[in-house]
Amino acid sequence: MSSNVWIRQAHRWLSILFTVAVIANFAAMAMGEPPPWLVYAPLPPLFLLLFTGLYMFALPYAARWRGSKA
């Protein structure tokens, strides 16, 4: 599996993890004061989503810069 495919697959799974963490956060807030670890749980997947998303965003520009037609 090439690195581009691996990055895209990781980005998909990170988005699912981030969504579940946000839903759990809102559910916990509806029941009262949530624990701090749950409040900050969405942040690690969010930062990883930022990096993988920026990588995928830059791929077409990098390919054009290198001179390929992809």
Long-range contacts (C-beta under 8 A, 24 or more apart in sequence): 4-59, 7-52, 7-55, 7-56, 8-56, 10-48, 10-52, 11-49, 11-52, 11-53, 11-56, 14-45, 14-48, 14-49, 14-52, 15-45, 15-49, 17-45, 18-42, 18-45, 18-46, 18-49, 21-45
